[in-house]
Amino acid sequence: MLLTHPSAFSKLDEIDDTALIQLVYVSSLTVRSRLSATIFGEVEGHARDYNEQHGITGTLCYGNGHFLQCMEGEKAKVAALTRRIFADKRHKNVQVLLLQTISHRSFADWRMRLLFLERWLWSPATKKQAAQLSPYLPFAPNGWSAERTEKFLQVIKTFDTPPHIKAAGITYNAFGNMVRHIAAPHQAFLVVQGFLSVLLVVGLVLLYL
Ligand SMILES: Cc1cc2nc3c(=O)[nH]c(=O)nc-3n(C[C@H](O)[C@H](O)[C@H](O)COP(=O)(O)O)c2cc1C
């Protein structure tokens, strides 16, 4: 069930205000936000305080330019937060994957834990989690079915801690992380190519002088 904003909100309207619900949506980071190194800290910081005050639990996952957020709580509270999040200009292409009433929370102990689903950011200590998450990588939740989304949530809710991030990981913005990931394994190649390019330019200049 992929729901766009208006259909998700009309479905929300049909649910009793005090019912316990779970809402899972996906979105993409805007290009501008990919250049911001602070967006994850800002969102997580805001979410922690606000969600705790309003009894909203869940998880926010980011990887490969996509967000997947699961929110659980009283319908009226989740609906109010959802409206604010969907209006946030830092992300786009918002689609609701799951919207259902629930009898109990899956993430009762998680205020709004941020998980990075980028393999190259994880330290070797996350081997077990990496194996469990590998069927979901590269992270592209925008095409997921409700069943796949449920299975993914089943996996991550068993984690005591989020995948461990390498010390220097999140000091880069999302774009910087991508460049680093692509360039790092090919450093020697890029140096040799650079050197050969300089020789070629010098050769051509000498030839035509
Ligand atoms: C992907 C994403 C997820 C977010 N999740 C939350 C959240 O769980 N709780 C929260 O309070 N703000 C969250 N925010 C921030 C809100 O969109 C918004 O900036 C914040 O509630 C402040 O709203 P205001 O500017 O209307 O005061 C999220 C933002 C993004 C881009």
The ligand as an SDF file (V2000), in Angstrom:
LIG
                    3D

 31 33  0  0  0  0  0  0  0  0999 V2000
   13.0290   12.8070    7.6510 C   0  0  0  0  0  0  0  0  0  0  0  0
   12.6050   13.6840    8.7910 C   0  0  0  0  0  0  0  0  0  0  0  0
   12.1040   13.1080    9.9530 C   0  0  0  0  0  0  0  0  0  0  0  0
   11.7080   13.9040   11.0320 C   0  0  0  0  0  0  0  0  0  0  0  0
   11.2270   13.3050   12.1680 N   0  0  0  0  0  0  0  0  0  0  0  0
   10.8390   14.0730   13.2110 C   0  0  0  0  0  0  0  0  0  0  0  0
   10.3060   13.4900   14.3920 C   0  0  0  0  0  0  0  0  0  0  0  0
   10.2110   12.2710   14.5320 O   0  0  0  0  0  0  0  0  0  0  0  0
    9.9620   14.3230   15.4010 N   0  0  0  0  0  0  0  0  0  0  0  0
   10.0590   15.6960   15.3130 C   0  0  0  0  0  0  0  0  0  0  0  0
    9.7010   16.3910   16.2580 O   0  0  0  0  0  0  0  0  0  0  0  0
   10.5620   16.2580   14.2020 N   0  0  0  0  0  0  0  0  0  0  0  0
   10.9360   15.4930   13.1490 C   0  0  0  0  0  0  0  0  0  0  0  0
   11.4300   16.0890   12.0230 N   0  0  0  0  0  0  0  0  0  0  0  0
   11.5280   17.5560   11.9810 C   0  0  0  0  0  0  0  0  0  0  0  0
   10.1850   18.1470   11.5750 C   0  0  0  0  0  0  0  0  0  0  0  0
    9.9660   17.9610   10.1960 O   0  0  0  0  0  0  0  0  0  0  0  0
   10.1520   19.6480   11.8710 C   0  0  0  0  0  0  0  0  0  0  0  0
   11.2960   20.2680   11.3760 O   0  0  0  0  0  0  0  0  0  0  0  0
   10.0990   19.9040   13.3550 C   0  0  0  0  0  0  0  0  0  0  0  0
    9.0190   19.1940   13.9030 O   0  0  0  0  0  0  0  0  0  0  0  0
    9.9560   21.3890   13.6410 C   0  0  0  0  0  0  0  0  0  0  0  0
    8.7370   21.8130   13.1020 O   0  0  0  0  0  0  0  0  0  0  0  0
    8.3540   23.3590   12.9990 P   0  0  0  0  0  0  0  0  0  0  0  0
    9.4190   23.9820   12.1360 O   0  0  0  0  0  0  0  0  0  0  0  0
    6.9940   23.3610   12.3710 O   0  0  0  0  0  0  0  0  0  0  0  0
    8.3880   23.8630   14.3970 O   0  0  0  0  0  0  0  0  0  0  0  0
   11.8170   15.3180   10.9250 C   0  0  0  0  0  0  0  0  0  0  0  0
   12.3210   15.8790    9.7550 C   0  0  0  0  0  0  0  0  0  0  0  0
   12.7110   15.0850    8.7000 C   0  0  0  0  0  0  0  0  0  0  0  0
   13.2650   15.7300    7.4500 C   0  0  0  0  0  0  0  0  0  0  0  0
  1  2  1  0
  2  3  1  0
  2 30  2  0
  3  4  2  0
  4  5  1  0
  4 28  1  0
  5  6  2  0
  6  7  1  0
  6 13  1  0
  7  8  2  0
  7  9  1  0
  9 10  1  0
 10 11  2  0
 10 12  1  0
 12 13  2  0
 13 14  1  0
 14 15  1  0
 14 28  1  0
 15 16  1  0
 16 17  1  0
 16 18  1  0
 18 19  1  0
 18 20  1  0
 20 21  1  0
 20 22  1  0
 22 23  1  0
 23 24  1  0
 24 25  2  0
 24 26  1  0
 24 27  1  0
 28 29  2  0
 29 30  1  0
 30 31  1  0
M  END
$$$$
